Amino acid sequence: MLQRRKFLELSSIGLSAITFSGFTSKSGNPAGKKPIVISTWAEGLNANKAAWAVLKNGGRAIDAVEQGVMVTENSQNCCVGLGANPDRDGYVTLDACIMDEFSNCGSVAFLERIKHPISVARRVMEKTPHVMLVGSGAQQFAVAEGFPLESEKLSPDAERSYKKWLEKSEYKPVINIENSGNNLKSQSAFAPNKLENGDWNHDTIGMVALDANGNLSGSCTTSGMGFKMRGRLGDSPIIGAGLFVDNEIGAATATGQGEDVIRICGSHLVVELMRMGNSPEQACKKAVERIIKIKGDKARDIQVGFIAINKRGEYGGYCIQKGFNFAVCTADDSNILVDGKHIL
């Protein structure tokens, strides 16, 4: 009995060492600060402003990450939300998830005609015994919670894109499709490569934040890939793939080709790599390397990017190839856009 007790005590010490070793490495990583919020792509600059309005007043990270991505969902200048390109049957379907410092989480997928899926995901987290609701059931729950049904009509940009896509009906996802641009919605979703002007459309935003009390939360919302098969689901609403939060260690979110994020449980992997002693940037890089190892030469045809924050407020990101960026907002650094380091 004494030997067993001694073993448990030593095991506990070892576990503590592993837990806190994740915060000792700062290689390639900015100094820790709090509060802090980071989000994917240039559109994250606008989202960060709303999140920062919560954080600077001592608000919770969970409120910040909801308010932040709602800005993107509400925008008609990008393709997150109901202004998005539809699936190949002509319907816009939305996915989102959210996770707080207590490992509470909620998710909706294949949701139609609801403007703010991230808020519905939070209601799932707070008001149901479930983690995920999908399709008509998710919509029914949203309406019961007071969310109005919006029009089924496509936005003008999405309608033009869809009509153009129907000419050939070819499904060719674009690398860096999320990178924000204002003059390409009628082109990018079916172009085989990036546009000549270097701009891109936007279909996902992920956000993670650390508040003044040292608590972490995250959110992720998307319209998914334009002209996807009816019913296709990517990583964004899947806890552990598109988003994961462990309040003892850190938080991470993903963007890019969701199928390949799902293959490695990407955001959960990034957090576990931080638990093992890697900085946020190192953890994101190792997750990207794992995808490249699986995909081989096909990795050149896709983009995946990760961003992460650890418990100390250190942050980082990494991607497969050039073109991914993320927005960082802190009290002294203001709101800046950072080009993600890349491997290919």
C-alpha positions in Angstrom: 0.0 0.0 0.0 2.9 2.4 0.9 4.7 1.5 -2.3 1.6 2.2 -4.3 1.1 5.6 -2.5 4.7 6.5 -3.2 4.3 5.6 -6.9 1.2 7.8 -7.2 3.0 10.7 -5.5 6.0 10.4 -8.0 3.6 10.0 -10.9 1.8 13.2 -9.8 5.1 15.1 -9.7 6.0 13.8 -13.1 2.7 14.8 -14.6 3.1 18.3 -13.1 6.5 18.5 -14.7 5.0 17.6 -18.1 2.2 20.0 -17.7 4.4 23.0 -16.9 7.2 22.1 -19.3 4.8 23.3 -22.1 5.5 26.8 -21.0 9.2 26.9 -20.7 10.1 27.0 -24.4 9.9 30.4 -26.2 11.9 29.4 -29.3 10.5 31.4 -32.2 7.6 32.5 -30.0 6.6 36.1 -28.9 6.7 36.9 -25.2 3.6 35.9 -23.3 0.9 38.6 -22.7 -2.6 38.7 -21.5 -5.3 39.3 -22.4 -4.7 38.3 -26.0 -6.8 37.2 -28.9 -5.7 35.7 -32.2 -7.7 34.7 -35.2 -7.2 33.3 -38.7 -6.8 35.3 -41.9 -6.9 39.1 -42.5 -10.6 39.1 -41.8 -9.5 38.4 -38.2 -8.4 42.0 -37.8 -12.1 43.1 -37.8 -13.1 40.1 -35.6 -10.4 40.9 -33.1 -11.7 44.4 -32.5 -15.0 43.0 -31.2 -13.3 40.4 -29.1 -10.9 43.0 -27.7 -13.8 45.2 -26.7 -14.8 42.3 -24.3 -11.3 41.4 -23.1 -10.0 45.0 -22.4 -12.9 45.4 -19.9 -12.0 42.3 -18.0 -14.6 40.1 -19.8 -14.4 36.3 -20.2 -12.6 34.8 -23.2 -15.7 32.8 -24.1 -17.7 36.0 -24.6 -14.9 37.5 -26.6 -14.5 34.6 -29.0 -18.3 34.5 -29.6 -18.6 38.3 -30.2 -15.5 38.3 -32.4 -16.5 35.8 -35.0 -20.0 37.1 -35.1 -18.6 40.1 -36.9 -17.4 37.8 -39.7 -20.6 35.9 -39.8 -22.4 39.2 -40.1 -20.3 40.5 -42.9 -21.4 40.5 -46.6 -17.8 41.3 -47.7 -16.6 37.8 -47.2 -18.0 34.3 -47.5 -18.4 33.2 -43.9 -22.1 33.2 -43.0 -25.2 33.4 -45.2 -23.4 35.4 -47.9 -21.3 32.3 -48.6 -21.0 30.2 -51.8 -23.5 27.4 -51.7 -23.0 23.7 -52.0 -23.4 22.1 -55.4 -27.2 21.9 -55.0 -27.4 25.7 -54.4 -27.9 25.8 -50.6 -25.7 27.6 -48.1 -24.9 25.4 -45.1 -23.0 26.7 -42.0 -20.9 25.0 -39.3 -19.6 26.3 -36.0 -18.2 25.3 -32.6 -17.2 26.9 -29.4 -15.3 25.7 -26.3 -14.7 27.4 -22.9 -12.2 27.1 -20.0 -14.2 24.3 -18.3 -14.1 22.0 -21.4 -17.7 22.8 -22.0 -18.3 22.8 -25.8 -21.1 23.1 -28.3 -21.3 22.6 -32.1 -23.8 22.9 -35.0 -23.3 21.6 -38.5 -25.2 21.6 -41.8 -27.2 24.5 -40.4 -29.3 26.5 -42.9 -30.9 29.9 -42.8 -29.5 31.0 -39.4 -27.3 34.1 -39.4 -25.1 33.3 -36.4 -24.2 29.6 -36.0 -21.6 30.4 -33.4 -24.3 31.7 -31.0 -26.4 28.6 -31.7 -23.4 26.4 -30.9 -23.0 28.3 -27.6 -26.7 27.6 -26.8 -26.1 23.9 -27.5 -23.2 24.1 -25.0 -25.2 25.8 -22.3 -28.7 24.5 -22.7 -28.5 20.9 -23.9 -26.9 17.7 -22.7 -25.3 17.4 -26.1 -22.2 18.7 -27.9 -23.4 18.7 -31.5 -26.7 19.3 -33.3 -26.9 19.0 -37.1 -29.2 19.7 -40.0 -32.9 20.2 -39.5 -32.5 19.4 -35.8 -30.0 22.2 -35.3 -32.3 24.6 -37.2 -35.3 23.5 -35.1 -33.3 24.1 -31.9 -32.1 27.5 -33.1 -35.7 28.7 -33.9 -36.9 27.4 -30.5 -34.1 29.6 -29.0 -35.4 32.7 -30.8 -33.1 32.8 -33.8 -35.0 34.0 -36.8 -35.0 32.1 -40.1 -33.4 34.1 -42.8 -34.1 34.0 -46.5 -32.9 31.1 -48.6 -31.9 33.4 -51.4 -28.2 33.5 -52.3 -26.3 36.7 -51.9 -25.6 38.5 -55.3 -21.9 37.5 -55.2 -22.7 33.9 -54.3 -25.4 33.7 -57.0 -22.9 34.9 -59.7 -20.3 32.4 -58.4 -22.8 29.5 -58.5 -24.0 30.2 -62.0 -20.4 30.4 -63.2 -19.6 27.1 -61.4 -22.5 25.4 -63.0 -21.0 25.9 -66.5 -18.5 23.2 -65.8 -19.5 21.9 -62.3 -15.8 21.1 -61.5 -14.9 20.9 -57.8 -11.4 22.3 -57.4 -10.8 23.7 -54.0 -8.4 26.7 -54.0 -5.3 26.9 -51.9 -5.6 29.9 -49.5 -9.2 30.4 -50.4 -9.8 32.0 -47.0 -7.4 34.9 -47.6 -9.5 38.0 -47.6 -10.1 39.9 -50.9 -12.8 42.1 -52.2 -12.9 41.5 -56.0 -12.8 37.8 -56.5 -15.9 36.1 -55.2 -17.2 35.3 -58.7 -13.9 33.5 -59.5 -12.0 32.0 -56.7 -14.2 29.0 -55.7 -13.7 27.3 -59.0 -10.3 28.5 -60.1 -7.6 25.8 -60.2 -5.0 28.0 -58.7 -4.7 31.4 -57.0 -5.8 34.5 -58.7 -3.3 36.7 -60.5 -3.8 39.6 -58.1 -3.0 37.4 -55.1 -6.3 38.0 -53.4 -8.5 35.2 -52.0 -12.0 34.6 -50.8 -12.8 33.7 -47.2 -14.8 30.7 -45.8 -13.5 30.1 -42.3 -12.5 32.0 -39.2 -11.1 30.5 -36.1 -10.3 32.4 -32.9 -8.7 31.6 -29.6 -8.3 34.0 -26.6 -6.7 34.3 -23.2 -8.5 36.7 -20.8 -7.2 38.8 -18.0 -8.0 36.1 -15.5 -5.8 33.6 -17.4 -8.7 31.6 -18.9 -8.8 30.3 -22.4 -11.6 29.8 -24.9 -12.0 29.4 -28.6 -14.5 29.5 -31.5 -14.6 28.5 -35.2 -17.2 29.2 -37.8 -17.5 28.5 -41.5 -19.6 28.0 -44.6 -17.4 25.2 -45.7 -16.0 24.8 -49.1 -17.9 26.4 -51.9 -19.7 23.9 -54.2 -19.1 20.9 -51.9 -21.2 17.8 -52.1 -24.5 18.2 -50.3 -23.9 17.1 -46.7 -20.1 17.5 -46.7 -18.7 18.4 -43.3 -15.2 19.7 -42.7 -13.2 20.1 -39.5 -14.5 23.4 -38.3 -17.5 22.2 -36.1 -15.6 19.2 -34.8 -14.1 19.6 -31.3 -10.6 18.3 -31.4 -10.2 18.9 -35.2 -11.1 22.5 -36.0 -10.9 23.7 -32.4 -9.6 22.5 -29.0 -9.1 24.2 -25.6 -7.4 22.8 -22.5 -7.3 25.5 -19.9 -4.3 24.0 -18.2 -2.2 24.0 -21.4 -3.5 26.1 -24.3 -5.9 26.4 -27.2 -5.7 25.9 -31.0 -7.8 26.3 -34.1 -7.4 25.3 -37.7 -8.2 26.5 -41.2 -7.8 25.1 -44.7 -8.7 21.7 -46.1 -10.8 20.2 -43.3 -10.5 16.6 -44.4 -6.8 16.7 -43.7 -7.2 18.4 -40.4 -9.7 15.7 -39.3 -7.2 13.0 -40.3 -4.9 14.0 -37.5 -7.3 15.5 -35.0 -5.4 18.6 -35.7 -6.2 21.2 -33.0 -6.2 18.5 -30.2 -2.8 17.4 -31.5 -1.4 21.0 -31.4 -2.5 21.3 -27.7 -1.0 18.0 -26.8 2.3 19.0 -28.5 2.3 22.1 -26.3 1.7 19.9 -23.3 4.9 18.0 -24.3 7.0 21.2 -24.1 6.6 22.7 -27.5 5.9 26.4 -28.0 2.7 27.3 -29.9 4.6 27.9 -33.1 6.6 24.6 -32.7 3.4 22.7 -32.0 1.6 24.1 -35.1 4.6 23.3 -37.2 4.8 19.7 -36.1 1.1 19.2 -36.8 1.6 20.6 -40.3 4.5 18.3 -40.8 2.3 15.3 -39.9 -0.2 16.2 -42.6 2.6 16.6 -45.1 4.0 13.2 -44.2 0.6 11.6 -44.8 -0.2 13.5 -48.0 3.3 13.2 -49.6 3.4 15.0 -53.0 -0.3 15.8 -52.7 0.4 18.2 -49.9 1.4 20.8 -52.6 -2.2 20.9 -53.7 -3.7 21.9 -50.3 -3.4 24.4 -47.6 -3.8 23.8 -43.8 -2.9 26.3 -41.2 -2.9 26.2 -37.4 -2.8 29.0 -34.7 -2.4 28.5 -31.0 -2.0 30.2 -27.6 -0.5 28.7 -24.5 -1.5 29.4 -20.9 1.2 32.1 -20.7 -0.2 34.0 -23.6 2.6 33.0 -26.0 1.2 32.5 -29.5 2.2 31.1 -32.9 1.0 29.7 -36.2 2.2 27.6 -39.1 1.0 26.4 -42.4 1.8 24.1 -45.3 2.6 26.8 -47.8 2.9 30.5 -48.3 -0.3 32.6 -48.1 -1.7 32.0 -44.7 -1.8 34.8 -42.1 -3.4 35.5 -38.8 -4.4 38.5 -36.7 -3.1 39.2 -33.2 -4.5 41.7 -30.8 -2.8 42.6 -27.4 -2.8 45.7 -25.2 0.6 46.9 -26.3 0.9 45.4 -29.8 -2.5 46.7 -30.9 -4.0 44.7 -33.7 -1.5 43.3 -36.2 -1.5 40.8 -39.1 1.2 38.1 -39.0 2.3 36.1 -42.0 2.3 32.4 -41.0 5.6 30.5 -41.5 5.3 27.8 -44.0 7.1 24.5 -45.0 6.5 24.2 -48.7 
